């Protein structure tokens, strides 16, 4: 029987991995067009070479908040969408991709507020763009912290519309006969003016360098046409790109796929490593390891919760196996990002959320292996799921593999500092999560389980020791890096103060416990408060808008952060309250 239970548990874990593998498989062609192959083409955007697929996904996320949408009764993916934007703007203009929720903005564009109508196309907005630009221009000088809801919404809409406008005018001017016509018009004064507009509006550069002497000299279509119009040679990628344009407009899938093969040949000749790198990143994009990972963590948590009321001998090991599978997917995704970026695992807020979740899950696996009571699985799955949800929301801001700021891309000490201190974040959050589990158990369980309560307290205590070590070492390493980068070890910057507070609070918890000032319950209350301190140090610095570590105010994150802190304060009160406080003391079971 035990063997069968073990087989079923790990069978569920293997099944989860198979699902993750299936997600990574390439999809079929859209209307016969190899849109995935087009998405593999490398471009230069945001300071780094990436596949066109990454640009399409990031742009659609920024504009639509999702990586796909329904139109004319079918799903349109990011690669098909970017093809329409680049080559068939008259089609893309009709697609309802702009999300507008603010009633004043909806009224501004002449629409009516309805329950289901909050998606609009570029064509819907086109007659109101002057007013949108005017309102955005008056709101932009106001700092993000002081803007009204309408001002924030109108600036956000203008930024998304402008991004779309630049994309539709990157390879050809919207409304022109196409790139082939531009090539035929070379040498005329009118063409020179159009090519100048193309150069100014281009959002990315799609043409690889033609000489090895300057390997980073990627060109936009406008730049290449300008050079050719001035008597220079025609860039070898312009001809197959024009064929791609013509074939897609003519709905000729066979000619499109043939032109794509020709384009791949040119790119391979000019920049042989770029196509391989872009292909690897496209596979990573398609696999979506962190979305798959958070889905597996959710199922693991659900299985663990059900195990407390039904078939624990089967569902508890199944939940652990699912958690283990989620950790494998999470680890592979993290390693893939490191390889693709050529950087340490933590380079921005998005990657820090991914890494914090990974650290919490790994620690939870170890804790569960030691205690085997299910709580390690529960808190690890919950922490992994929550952190990846945070990462998913942060991912809507743009390219998650963006180039690092110069001050952050400096030396060895930065890499060790961010990795070490983020492990400290993960440990502090995991200890707080265990404390939350302890608090909820006190009020949900029908009777006191002294052994389990002690085990949870021991788990939290051990992890706080772990978190103290890594947060302290990480803070010291940060000082060494700051000394080399900024010329001072410590400057009382808000981020530095936050890191110090994490160290001090973890140390206070341990000293209070050892000195007898708090016992089991008091330790757990303090561990939950550690979640607030860590969250403020992690995200709160951006709320202040000051200091060397402040990289932009995030109004959406402000609301979420405030809500999180309030929820932790409520949980602290619940943890401190007597067990099942709403029940008459005489009715509580010992």
KEDOGU-231905 format. One record per residue (C-alpha): x, y negated, z negated. Coordinates in steps of 0.05 Angstrom, whole numbers. Layout:
BEGIN
<rec <X; Y; Z>> ...
END
This chain:
BEGIN
<rec <0; 0; 0>> <rec <56; -48; -18>> <rec <89; -34; 49>> <rec <24; -50; 86>> <rec <16; -115; 48>> <rec <87; -135; 64>> <rec <76; -116; 137>> <rec <13; -159; 141>> <rec <47; -218; 107>> <rec <108; -221; 152>> <rec <65; -204; 212>> <rec <29; -269; 201>> <rec <96; -305; 198>> <rec <118; -274; 263>> <rec <52; -292; 295>> <rec <62; -365; 275>> <rec <131; -364; 308>> <rec <101; -334; 372>> <rec <50; -390; 374>> <rec <106; -441; 367>> <rec <142; -407; 425>> <rec <80; -408; 469>> <rec <71; -483; 457>> <rec <142; -494; 483>> <rec <128; -458; 549>> <rec <121; -503; 611>> <rec <51; -520; 633>> <rec <22; -511; 702>> <rec <23; -561; 758>> <rec <-28; -617; 759>> <rec <-67; -615; 825>> <rec <-8; -578; 855>> <rec <42; -632; 836>> <rec <103; -613; 795>> <rec <91; -668; 745>> <rec <134; -633; 692>> <rec <192; -634; 741>> <rec <181; -708; 753>> <rec <182; -718; 678>> <rec <250; -685; 675>> <rec <282; -740; 717>> <rec <332; -779; 674>> <rec <325; -854; 664>> <rec <360; -907; 622>> <rec <313; -942; 573>> <rec <324; -971; 504>> <rec <399; -963; 509>> <rec <399; -888; 520>> <rec <390; -837; 576>> <rec <326; -797; 567>> <rec <276; -759; 610>> <rec <219; -797; 642>> <rec <174; -752; 600>> <rec <200; -784; 536>> <rec <184; -854; 562>> <rec <115; -830; 584>> <rec <99; -799; 516>> <rec <125; -858; 475>> <rec <90; -909; 519>> <rec <24; -871; 517>> <rec <30; -864; 442>> <rec <42; -939; 435>> <rec <-16; -956; 480>> <rec <-66; -901; 465>> <rec <-41; -871; 399>> <rec <-42; -802; 431>> <rec <-1; -765; 483>> <rec <-60; -750; 528>> <rec <-131; -772; 543>> <rec <-194; -748; 579>> <rec <-214; -781; 644>> <rec <-262; -757; 697>> <rec <-277; -694; 657>> <rec <-206; -669; 649>> <rec <-144; -680; 606>> <rec <-90; -725; 634>> <rec <-20; -712; 605>> <rec <36; -763; 597>> <rec <74; -743; 659>> <rec <13; -747; 705>> <rec <-6; -813; 673>> <rec <63; -844; 685>> <rec <59; -821; 757>> <rec <-7; -857; 766>> <rec <20; -920; 732>> <rec <83; -921; 775>> <rec <55; -900; 842>> <rec <-21; -907; 839>> <rec <-34; -967; 793>> <rec <-103; -976; 824>> <rec <-121; -908; 793>> <rec <-85; -919; 727>> <rec <-119; -986; 719>> <rec <-186; -950; 712>> <rec <-163; -902; 658>> <rec <-190; -920; 588>> <rec <-126; -918; 548>> <rec <-127; -983; 507>> <rec <-155; -972; 438>> <rec <-188; -1034; 408>> <rec <-221; -1028; 339>> <rec <-223; -1101; 317>> <rec <-294; -1129; 330>> <rec <-267; -1200; 343>> <rec <-220; -1175; 397>> <rec <-275; -1133; 428>> <rec <-319; -1196; 429>> <rec <-261; -1235; 460>> <rec <-258; -1189; 520>> <rec <-333; -1194; 531>> <rec <-351; -1124; 507>> <rec <-402; -1102; 455>> <rec <-385; -1067; 390>> <rec <-413; -996; 391>> <rec <-400; -933; 351>> <rec <-364; -895; 407>> <rec <-340; -950; 454>> <rec <-270; -971; 433>> <rec <-229; -946; 493>> <rec <-218; -996; 549>> <rec <-181; -994; 615>> <rec <-133; -1046; 643>> <rec <-188; -1064; 693>> <rec <-235; -1078; 634>> <rec <-184; -1126; 605>> <rec <-158; -1158; 668>> <rec <-207; -1216; 671>> <rec <-192; -1235; 599>> <rec <-116; -1229; 599>> <rec <-105; -1304; 600>> <rec <-145; -1313; 536>> <rec <-111; -1252; 504>> <rec <-43; -1282; 520>> <rec <-63; -1350; 494>> <rec <-88; -1322; 428>> <rec <-27; -1277; 420>> <rec <20; -1335; 435>> <rec <-12; -1376; 378>> <rec <-7; -1317; 330>> <rec <64; -1293; 346>> <rec <101; -1350; 310>> <rec <65; -1330; 245>> <rec <102; -1278; 204>> <rec <72; -1209; 204>> <rec <57; -1213; 130>> <rec <15; -1276; 137>> <rec <-26; -1259; 200>> <rec <-100; -1249; 194>> <rec <-131; -1183; 217>> <rec <-151; -1214; 283>> <rec <-82; -1244; 295>> <rec <-48; -1177; 281>> <rec <-97; -1141; 327>> <rec <-90; -1191; 384>> <rec <-14; -1190; 381>> <rec <-16; -1114; 381>> <rec <-62; -1113; 441>> <rec <-19; -1162; 480>> <rec <44; -1121; 466>> <rec <10; -1059; 493>> <rec <-18; -1094; 554>> <rec <50; -1124; 570>> <rec <83; -1056; 563>> <rec <33; -1027; 612>> <rec <42; -1086; 660>> <rec <117; -1077; 661>> <rec <111; -1002; 673>> <rec <65; -1012; 733>> <rec <114; -1061; 763>> <rec <179; -1023; 751>> <rec <186; -981; 815>> <rec <141; -1023; 860>> <rec <101; -1086; 853>> <rec <29; -1067; 838>> <rec <-13; -1078; 901>> <rec <45; -1071; 949>> <rec <45; -1017; 1004>> <rec <99; -979; 966>> <rec <173; -967; 960>> <rec <180; -942; 1031>> <rec <154; -1008; 1057>> <rec <204; -1045; 1013>> <rec <261; -1006; 1045>> <rec <235; -1023; 1114>> <rec <231; -1097; 1095>> <rec <304; -1103; 1074>> <rec <338; -1166; 1100>> <rec <279; -1213; 1097>> <rec <273; -1274; 1051>> <rec <205; -1251; 1026>> <rec <234; -1184; 1006>> <rec <288; -1219; 965>> <rec <235; -1255; 924>> <rec <196; -1191; 911>> <rec <259; -1154; 891>> <rec <276; -1209; 842>> <rec <207; -1200; 810>> <rec <219; -1124; 807>> <rec <285; -1135; 773>> <rec <255; -1181; 720>> <rec <195; -1137; 705>> <rec <230; -1069; 705>> <rec <220; -1032; 639>> <rec <272; -979; 653>> <rec <327; -960; 702>> <rec <318; -898; 743>> <rec <377; -898; 791>> <rec <441; -865; 766>> <rec <510; -898; 773>> <rec <540; -889; 842>> <rec <612; -893; 819>> <rec <649; -856; 764>> <rec <686; -920; 746>> <rec <624; -947; 709>> <rec <584; -886; 684>> <rec <534; -929; 646>> <rec <516; -975; 705>> <rec <445; -948; 717>> <rec <403; -992; 762>> <rec <330; -1010; 766>> <rec <296; -1005; 834>> <rec <294; -1081; 837>> <rec <369; -1086; 826>> <rec <384; -1033; 879>> <rec <338; -1066; 930>> <rec <368; -1135; 915>> <rec <438; -1107; 928>> <rec <415; -1073; 992>> <rec <378; -1136; 1015>> <rec <443; -1175; 1007>> <rec <479; -1128; 1056>> <rec <502; -1073; 1009>> <rec <490; -999; 1018>> <rec <423; -968; 1001>> <rec <425; -929; 936>> <rec <421; -854; 954>> <rec <364; -842; 905>> <rec <318; -895; 936>> <rec <300; -853; 997>> <rec <275; -791; 959>> <rec <241; -837; 909>> <rec <204; -871; 966>> <rec <184; -802; 992>> <rec <158; -784; 923>> <rec <117; -848; 924>> <rec <88; -836; 992>> <rec <71; -763; 979>> <rec <37; -777; 913>> <rec <-5; -833; 943>> <rec <-24; -788; 1002>> <rec <-42; -731; 953>> <rec <9; -686; 989>> <rec <34; -639; 935>> <rec <81; -599; 980>> <rec <117; -661; 1005>> <rec <120; -688; 934>> <rec <153; -625; 907>> <rec <202; -624; 965>> <rec <221; -697; 953>> <rec <229; -681; 879>> <rec <279; -627; 895>> <rec <317; -677; 939>> <rec <316; -728; 882>> <rec <343; -676; 833>> <rec <400; -662; 882>> <rec <419; -735; 885>> <rec <417; -743; 809>> <rec <459; -680; 800>> <rec <511; -706; 848>> <rec <515; -776; 817>> <rec <505; -759; 743>> <rec <512; -683; 734>> <rec <504; -682; 658>> <rec <442; -728; 656>> <rec <393; -679; 687>> <rec <413; -623; 638>> <rec <407; -669; 578>> <rec <339; -694; 603>> <rec <315; -622; 614>> <rec <334; -604; 542>> <rec <298; -664; 514>> <rec <236; -648; 555>> <rec <234; -578; 526>> <rec <239; -610; 456>> <rec <182; -657; 473>> <rec <139; -602; 499>> <rec <152; -556; 439>> <rec <132; -611; 389>> <rec <167; -572; 332>> <rec <146; -620; 277>> <rec <73; -621; 297>> <rec <74; -545; 301>> <rec <112; -542; 235>> <rec <60; -585; 198>> <rec <5; -541; 226>> <rec <39; -479; 199>> <rec <50; -513; 131>> <rec <-24; -530; 128>> <rec <-44; -458; 143>> <rec <6; -433; 90>> <rec <-23; -481; 38>> <rec <-94; -459; 56>> <rec <-75; -385; 50>> <rec <-43; -398; -18>> <rec <-105; -435; -44>> <rec <-150; -378; -22>> <rec <-104; -329; -56>> <rec <-122; -359; -124>> <rec <-193; -334; -117>> <rec <-188; -275; -68>> <rec <-137; -220; -51>> <rec <-75; -252; -84>> <rec <-34; -190; -72>> <rec <-41; -200; 4>> <rec <-50; -275; 13>> <rec <5; -300; -33>> <rec <61; -264; 5>> <rec <26; -284; 70>> <rec <29; -357; 50>> <rec <103; -350; 33>> <rec <117; -317; 101>> <rec <80; -373; 136>> <rec <119; -425; 97>> <rec <183; -389; 117>> <rec <161; -390; 191>> <rec <145; -464; 186>> <rec <213; -477; 156>> <rec <246; -440; 215>> <rec <208; -484; 265>> <rec <223; -546; 224>> <rec <298; -528; 221>> <rec <302; -514; 296>> <rec <269; -581; 310>> <rec <316; -617; 263>> <rec <377; -583; 294>> <rec <352; -599; 364>> <rec <346; -673; 346>> <rec <417; -674; 319>> <rec <444; -642; 383>> <rec <403; -687; 429>> <rec <423; -750; 392>> <rec <494; -729; 374>> <rec <480; -762; 307>> <rec <468; -740; 235>> <rec <397; -718; 218>> <rec <377; -785; 187>> <rec <381; -847; 233>> <rec <315; -883; 222>> <rec <251; -880; 180>> <rec <221; -826; 225>> <rec <280; -779; 219>> <rec <284; -792; 144>> <rec <211; -768; 136>> <rec <228; -706; 177>> <rec <290; -692; 135>> <rec <256; -705; 68>> <rec <202; -655; 86>> <rec <253; -604; 108>> <rec <292; -612; 43>> <rec <229; -604; 1>> <rec <209; -541; 39>> <rec <277; -509; 32>> <rec <278; -524; -43>> <rec <207; -497; -49>> <rec <227; -432; -15>> <rec <284; -423; -65>> <rec <239; -440; -124>> <rec <185; -391; -102>> <rec <237; -337; -92>> <rec <260; -348; -164>> <rec <192; -352; -199>> <rec <143; -316; -151>> <rec <81; -350; -178>> <rec <57; -384; -115>> <rec <66; -455; -140>> <rec <133; -462; -103>> <rec <98; -444; -39>> <rec <40; -491; -53>> <rec <81; -553; -68>> <rec <131; -539; -12>> <rec <76; -530; 40>> <rec <40; -593; 15>> <rec <105; -634; 14>> <rec <125; -609; 83>> <rec <56; -624; 112>> <rec <52; -693; 80>> <rec <122; -715; 102>> <rec <110; -692; 173>> <rec <44; -729; 175>> <rec <83; -791; 154>> <rec <133; -776; 210>> <rec <76; -768; 261>> <rec <49; -837; 243>> <rec <118; -868; 246>> <rec <128; -835; 314>> <rec <74; -879; 345>> <rec <119; -940; 338>> <rec <163; -920; 397>> <rec <224; -878; 414>> <rec <242; -837; 352>> <rec <312; -824; 381>> <rec <326; -898; 390>> <rec <398; -923; 391>> <rec <423; -939; 321>> <rec <435; -1010; 301>> <rec <509; -1029; 304>> <rec <516; -1036; 229>> <rec <486; -966; 220>> <rec <529; -933; 273>> <rec <596; -944; 241>> <rec <632; -889; 205>> <rec <634; -822; 168>> <rec <610; -852; 103>> <rec <543; -872; 132>> <rec <527; -802; 155>> <rec <544; -771; 88>> <rec <508; -827; 50>> <rec <441; -822; 86>> <rec <440; -746; 86>> <rec <459; -740; 13>> <rec <411; -793; -13>> <rec <354; -766; 29>> <rec <364; -698; -3>> <rec <357; -736; -69>> <rec <291; -765; -43>> <rec <267; -695; -25>> <rec <285; -668; -93>> <rec <250; -725; -130>> <rec <187; -717; -88>> <rec <186; -642; -98>> <rec <192; -650; -173>> <rec <135; -699; -171>> <rec <94; -651; -128>> <rec <105; -595; -179>> <rec <82; -643; -234>> <rec <19; -658; -194>> <rec <6; -583; -187>> <rec <15; -577; -263>> <rec <-34; -634; -275>> <rec <-87; -606; -229>> <rec <-79; -536; -257>> <rec <-92; -563; -328>> <rec <-161; -586; -308>> <rec <-180; -533; -257>> <rec <-158; -469; -291>> <rec <-212; -442; -338>> <rec <-161; -424; -392>> <rec <-91; -442; -414>> <rec <-34; -403; -383>> <rec <26; -420; -426>> <rec <74; -378; -385>> <rec <57; -411; -319>> <rec <58; -481; -350>> <rec <128; -468; -377>> <rec <150; -441; -309>> <rec <125; -505; -274>> <rec <160; -548; -326>> <rec <225; -510; -316>> <rec <218; -516; -240>> <rec <209; -592; -245>> <rec <266; -600; -295>> <rec <315; -560; -252>> <rec <296; -599; -189>> <rec <303; -666; -225>> <rec <374; -646; -244>> <rec <386; -629; -171>> <rec <355; -695; -148>> <rec <396; -736; -198>> <rec <461; -707; -172>> <rec <446; -720; -99>> <rec <415; -789; -109>> <rec <475; -811; -151>> <rec <527; -784; -102>> <rec <487; -813; -44>> <rec <484; -882; -77>> <rec <559; -882; -89>> <rec <572; -861; -17>> <rec <527; -917; 5>> <rec <570; -966; -35>> <rec <633; -940; -1>> <rec <600; -949; 68>> <rec <575; -1019; 49>> <rec <646; -1038; 27>> <rec <674; -1018; 95>> <rec <616; -1047; 136>> <rec <598; -1110; 97>> <rec <659; -1121; 53>> <rec <625; -1109; -14>> <rec <609; -1046; -53>> <rec <546; -1072; -85>> <rec <504; -1133; -70>> <rec <438; -1122; -107>> <rec <402; -1114; -41>> <rec <329; -1088; -50>> <rec <347; -1021; -19>> <rec <408; -1014; -65>> <rec <365; -1032; -125>> <rec <314; -980; -104>> <rec <367; -926; -98>> <rec <394; -945; -167>> <rec <324; -941; -196>> <rec <316; -869; -170>> <rec <382; -850; -204>> <rec <364; -884; -269>> <rec <294; -857; -271>> <rec <316; -785; -260>> <rec <369; -795; -314>> <rec <317; -824; -361>> <rec <272; -764; -352>> <rec <328; -715; -368>> <rec <351; -755; -429>> <rec <280; -764; -455>> <rec <269; -689; -449>> <rec <335; -670; -481>> <rec <327; -720; -538>> <rec <256; -696; -552>> <rec <221; -762; -536>> <rec <177; -724; -486>> <rec <156; -652; -480>> <rec <126; -612; -424>> <rec <68; -659; -408>> <rec <108; -723; -416>> <rec <162; -696; -370>> <rec <110; -683; -316>> <rec <79; -752; -323>> <rec <148; -783; -314>> <rec <162; -738; -254>> <rec <98; -763; -220>> <rec <121; -835; -232>> <rec <185; -815; -196>> <rec <142; -809; -133>> <rec <124; -882; -138>> <rec <196; -905; -149>> <rec <221; -863; -90>> <rec <166; -886; -44>> <rec <180; -959; -60>> <rec <254; -949; -49>> <rec <242; -910; 16>> <rec <188; -954; 48>> <rec <177; -1012; 1>> <rec <240; -1049; 23>> <rec <206; -1063; 90>> <rec <146; -1093; 54>> <rec <191; -1147; 24>> <rec <219; -1170; 91>> <rec <285; -1190; 59>> <rec <354; -1158; 51>> <rec <404; -1124; 96>> <rec <363; -1060; 97>> <rec <297; -1091; 119>> <rec <282; -1072; 191>> <rec <214; -1103; 201>> <rec <149; -1111; 164>> <rec <99; -1054; 175>> <rec <28; -1077; 158>> <rec <-2; -1007; 167>> <rec <50; -977; 121>> <rec <35; -1030; 69>> <rec <-37; -1005; 61>> <rec <-15; -933; 60>> <rec <41; -946; 10>> <rec <-6; -983; -37>> <rec <-57; -927; -33>> <rec <-3; -876; -48>> <rec <22; -913; -109>> <rec <-49; -920; -137>> <rec <-62; -846; -125>> <rec <1; -828; -164>> <rec <-20; -873; -222>> <rec <-87; -837; -224>> <rec <-52; -770; -224>> <rec <-7; -793; -281>> <rec <-70; -808; -322>> <rec <-99; -741; -304>> <rec <-35; -706; -324>> <rec <-33; -743; -391>> <rec <-107; -729; -407>> <rec <-124; -668; -449>> <rec <-137; -604; -410>> <rec <-208; -603; -380>> <rec <-222; -669; -416>> <rec <-293; -674; -389>> <rec <-313; -609; -425>> <rec <-334; -608; -498>> <rec <-274; -585; -539>> <rec <-315; -528; -569>> <rec <-329; -502; -499>> <rec <-257; -500; -474>> <rec <-226; -431; -468>> <rec <-160; -421; -502>> 
END
